[in-house]
Amino acid sequence: MAETTGFVEANGLTFAYIEEGSGPLVLMLHGFPDTAHTWDHLRPLIANRGCRAVSPFMRGFHPTAVPAVDPGQETLAHDVLALISALGASEAVLIGHDWGASAVYGAAALRPDLVSKLMTVAIPHPATLKPSFRKVWGARHFATYKLPGAAKRFARNDFAALPAIYRRWSPTWNPPDSEFDAARECFSSPGSLDAAFGYYRKLSPLPSASLRAKIAVPTVAFAGLDDPVAEPADYRRARRMFLDDYRIEEVPGGHFMHREHPDLFAERVLSHL
């Protein structure tokens, strides 16, 4: 695994990050149950294209600091914007997966002048999602993670729930156990796992301000063809939220497509840089 490069103050919190390369900033945001290491394959390839590729550990994910309160959508969006500034850039390409996708959707809507291009992975624009039994069942952990003691239950038996959630959302992927080493290390730090569950505790069924605003930034949405929850039709329906160029890249794999098929995914991302 790549080592943490440095720390920076942004939006009232100390963020850890991994950085490679120099040039225009490409900021890469991860989700749950994941860390900045989810981009270890893609990050050096972007750096080799003459970019400064930075993947921060999201709010509360060790070694980033644990916040005093659970973060809502607006906090996550402002984290991204503050990171661009704190890293000394005037704009950035944003790439976000899972919670990171939600964060970059919001950031691009709030400050399109700071975002040269937006790439989202595995999450159609949240404001356009239509509930169905399949989606509710696939995302049932959104409710169970809100319950008291959820983090402790997740940590039982050396985080046995960790590969289980990957199997649920990427059913065609059979990763080795080493794929989860970075997440186990992150969540073993006191307070980090509970902070990650704070995203779910704060989650509202109604989209907040940054997710109600339309996006005036060229966008590429990566859709997993084997995703059991988010279907290609969900991405097509999301087109109404974009005022600029909006493209859908359908790639093999489920929710973690970027790790299931890293070379193919990287090739597609690089083609849009």
C-alpha positions as MATLAB code, in Angstrom:
seq = 'MAETTGFVEANGLTFAYIEEGSGPLVLMLHGFPDTAHTWDHLRPLIANRGCRAVSPFMRGFHPTAVPAVDPGQETLAHDVLALISALGASEAVLIGHDWGASAVYGAAALRPDLVSKLMTVAIPHPATLKPSFRKVWGARHFATYKLPGAAKRFARNDFAALPAIYRRWSPTWNPPDSEFDAARECFSSPGSLDAAFGYYRKLSPLPSASLRAKIAVPTVAFAGLDDPVAEPADYRRARRMFLDDYRIEEVPGGHFMHREHPDLFAERVLSHL';
ca = [
       0.000    0.000    0.000;
       1.106    3.553   -0.674;
       2.081    5.515    2.418;
       0.300    8.619    3.675;
       2.027   11.613    2.128;
       0.919   14.460    4.355;
      -1.729   16.301    6.323;
      -3.646   19.483    5.612;
      -6.208   21.605    7.462;
      -9.498   21.944    5.596;
     -13.008   22.887    6.727;
     -11.992   22.787   10.384;
     -10.441   19.307   10.333;
      -7.037   17.738    9.744;
      -7.102   15.537    6.646;
      -4.485   12.932    5.768;
      -3.812   12.290    2.097;
      -1.734   10.309   -0.388;
      -0.205   12.281   -3.251;
       1.633   11.379   -6.446;
       2.786   13.469   -9.391;
       2.653   17.167  -10.166;
       0.510   19.333  -12.393;
      -3.239   20.030  -12.452;
      -4.980   18.661   -9.352;
      -7.054   15.478   -9.576;
      -8.793   14.940   -6.237;
     -10.069   11.412   -5.579;
     -12.632   10.759   -2.816;
     -13.424    7.302   -1.433;
     -16.501    5.835    0.202;
     -17.391    3.147    2.781;
     -16.163    0.621    3.747;
     -13.054    1.953    2.093;
     -10.089    4.303    2.393;
      -7.855    6.474    0.230;
      -6.072    3.256   -0.744;
      -9.007    2.351   -2.976;
      -7.245    4.572   -5.551;
      -3.793    2.949   -5.231;
      -4.019    1.486   -8.740;
      -5.452    4.547  -10.456;
      -3.536    7.293   -8.665;
      -0.046    6.612  -10.124;
      -1.501    6.226  -13.611;
      -3.074    9.662  -13.350;
       0.201   11.046  -12.011;
       2.000    9.616  -15.034;
      -0.302   11.674  -17.243;
       1.196   14.874  -15.833;
      -1.317   15.454  -13.048;
      -1.107   15.858   -9.295;
      -3.201   12.936   -8.043;
      -4.338   13.297   -4.431;
      -6.551   10.869   -2.504;
      -7.510   12.102    0.972;
      -8.878    9.943    3.746;
     -12.428   11.154    4.194;
     -13.621   12.917    7.342;
     -13.206   10.583   10.335;
     -11.354    7.856    8.421;
      -7.970    7.277   10.115;
      -5.449    8.878    9.836;
      -7.740   11.851    9.102;
      -9.055   13.317   12.362;
     -12.323   12.177   13.939;
     -14.867   15.031   13.915;
     -16.860   16.042   16.965;
     -20.208   15.625   15.180;
     -21.562   13.386   12.445;
     -21.192   14.940    8.978;
     -24.116   15.773    6.740;
     -24.068   16.106    2.964;
     -23.270   19.826    3.041;
     -20.261   19.238    5.291;
     -18.911   16.589    2.909;
     -19.371   18.878   -0.102;
     -17.576   21.726    1.666;
     -14.777   19.348    2.689;
     -14.021   18.799   -0.997;
     -14.034   22.513   -1.788;
     -11.836   23.287    1.217;
      -9.379   20.557    0.229;
      -8.937   22.077   -3.234;
      -7.981   25.384   -1.631;
      -5.886   23.841    1.153;
      -3.872   21.909   -1.425;
      -3.044   25.182   -3.121;
      -5.093   24.679   -6.281;
      -7.512   27.015   -8.030;
      -9.517   24.141   -9.543;
      -9.533   20.357   -9.738;
     -10.842   17.334  -11.534;
     -12.996   15.510   -8.980;
     -13.385   11.735   -8.862;
     -15.677   10.272   -6.223;
     -16.908    6.794   -5.307;
     -19.800    5.969   -2.970;
     -19.846    8.654   -0.221;
     -17.088   10.353   -2.169;
     -19.438   10.546   -5.159;
     -22.109   12.196   -3.044;
     -19.523   14.679   -1.789;
     -18.259   15.624   -5.250;
     -21.788   15.958   -6.668;
     -22.421   18.550   -3.984;
     -19.083   20.295   -4.413;
     -19.531   20.669   -8.175;
     -23.029   22.094   -7.712;
     -21.907   24.623   -5.114;
     -18.734   25.851   -6.824;
     -18.527   24.912  -10.509;
     -15.740   27.470  -10.894;
     -13.484   25.199   -8.801;
     -14.249   22.012  -10.742;
     -12.898   21.478  -14.255;
     -14.434   18.004  -14.628;
     -16.500   15.657  -12.487;
     -16.277   11.862  -12.480;
     -18.539    9.803  -10.242;
     -18.373    6.077   -9.605;
     -21.242    3.705   -8.776;
     -23.670    6.371   -7.499;
     -26.259    7.961   -9.816;
     -27.156   11.490   -8.796;
     -28.961   10.940   -5.448;
     -31.711   13.486   -6.158;
     -33.015   11.391   -9.062;
     -33.082    7.941   -7.476;
     -36.483    6.258   -7.376;
     -37.020    3.801   -4.510;
     -37.855    0.203   -5.323;
     -37.888   -2.990   -3.310;
     -34.629   -4.031   -4.958;
     -32.897   -0.790   -4.035;
     -34.246   -0.671   -0.495;
     -33.208   -4.257    0.136;
     -29.773   -3.760   -1.409;
     -29.210   -0.658    0.721;
     -30.745   -2.035    3.916;
     -27.496   -1.335    5.759;
     -28.354    2.376    5.411;
     -30.965    1.713    8.116;
     -29.117   -0.865   10.234;
     -25.996    1.319   10.420;
     -28.081    3.988   12.138;
     -28.858    1.683   15.070;
     -27.009    1.927   18.399;
     -24.009   -0.386   18.551;
     -23.823   -0.810   14.773;
     -20.100   -0.062   14.620;
     -19.291   -2.620   17.325;
     -21.306   -5.274   15.521;
     -19.497   -4.474   12.266;
     -16.117   -4.930   13.978;
     -16.887   -8.397   15.377;
     -14.811  -11.393   14.303;
     -12.056   -9.275   12.754;
     -14.517   -7.194   10.740;
     -16.316  -10.169    9.203;
     -18.989   -7.751    7.965;
     -16.396   -5.994    5.814;
     -16.081   -8.576    2.999;
     -19.783   -9.321    3.360;
     -20.801   -5.816    2.258;
     -18.404   -6.024   -0.689;
     -19.980   -9.334   -1.759;
     -23.455   -7.839   -1.536;
     -22.650   -4.822   -3.702;
     -20.158   -6.491   -6.067;
     -21.490  -10.058   -6.349;
     -19.295  -11.004   -9.333;
     -16.049  -10.111   -7.491;
     -14.078  -12.622   -5.418;
     -11.209  -10.595   -3.947;
      -8.463  -12.039   -1.750;
      -8.698  -11.182    1.933;
      -5.739   -8.817    1.542;
      -8.041   -6.425   -0.353;
      -9.515   -5.453    3.015;
      -6.254   -4.849    4.876;
      -6.365   -1.062    4.455;
      -9.944   -0.844    5.730;
      -9.216   -3.096    8.713;
      -6.215   -0.937    9.599;
      -8.270    2.250    9.295;
     -11.212    0.995   11.335;
      -8.988   -0.476   14.054;
      -8.068    3.062   15.064;
     -10.176    4.225   18.042;
     -13.150    6.274   16.943;
     -12.666    5.864   13.205;
     -15.258    3.169   12.541;
     -17.892    4.945   14.643;
     -17.098    8.168   12.763;
     -17.630    6.356    9.460;
     -21.011    5.110   10.704;
     -21.810    8.734   11.511;
     -22.296    9.325    7.781;
     -25.253    6.930    7.927;
     -26.597    8.282   11.214;
     -26.770   11.739    9.642;
     -28.148   10.560    6.308;
     -31.529   12.051    5.425;
     -33.965   10.575    2.884;
     -34.410   14.090    1.461;
     -31.635   15.605   -0.680;
     -29.946   18.616    0.885;
     -29.285   21.922   -0.879;
     -26.158   20.885   -2.767;
     -27.940   17.824   -4.162;
     -30.966   19.826   -5.302;
     -28.899   22.209   -7.420;
     -28.099   21.354  -11.015;
     -24.492   20.841  -12.033;
     -22.824   23.054  -14.634;
     -19.644   20.978  -14.967;
     -18.738   18.354  -17.615;
     -19.514   15.037  -15.937;
     -18.771   11.364  -16.520;
     -20.810    8.886  -14.465;
     -19.358    5.361  -14.243;
     -22.035    2.688  -14.008;
     -21.296   -0.929  -13.095;
     -23.027   -3.392  -15.389;
     -23.125   -5.982  -12.610;
     -24.277   -3.604   -9.876;
     -27.232   -5.258   -8.099;
     -28.657   -1.928   -6.877;
     -27.862    0.956   -9.253;
     -28.949    0.195  -12.806;
     -27.925    1.957  -16.046;
     -31.455    3.399  -16.234;
     -30.800    5.233  -12.950;
     -27.873    7.033  -14.564;
     -29.892    7.947  -17.641;
     -32.643    9.369  -15.428;
     -30.037   11.510  -13.661;
     -29.280   13.450  -16.859;
     -31.793   16.145  -15.860;
     -29.467   17.304  -13.065;
     -26.699   18.370  -15.451;
     -26.533   21.598  -17.430;
     -23.249   20.742  -19.146;
     -21.984   17.661  -20.963;
     -23.071   14.482  -19.154;
     -21.767   11.091  -20.205;
     -22.368    7.597  -18.872;
     -19.567    5.025  -18.956;
     -20.890    1.499  -18.514;
     -18.157   -0.849  -17.315;
     -18.119   -4.433  -16.040;
     -18.385   -4.931  -12.305;
     -20.573   -3.930   -9.438;
     -20.368   -1.133   -6.898;
     -16.584   -1.550   -6.590;
     -15.960   -1.699  -10.327;
     -12.760    0.331  -10.022;
     -11.215   -2.472   -7.958;
     -12.847   -5.382   -9.776;
     -11.497   -4.321  -13.172;
      -8.751   -1.823  -12.336;
      -7.001   -1.739  -15.705;
     -10.161   -1.279  -17.743;
     -11.518    1.295  -15.315;
      -8.263    3.244  -15.359;
      -8.226    3.204  -19.159;
     -11.711    4.730  -19.238;
     -10.852    7.395  -16.647;
      -7.638    8.370  -18.405;
      -9.507    8.741  -21.699;
     -11.566   11.521  -20.075;
      -8.567   13.347  -18.644;
];
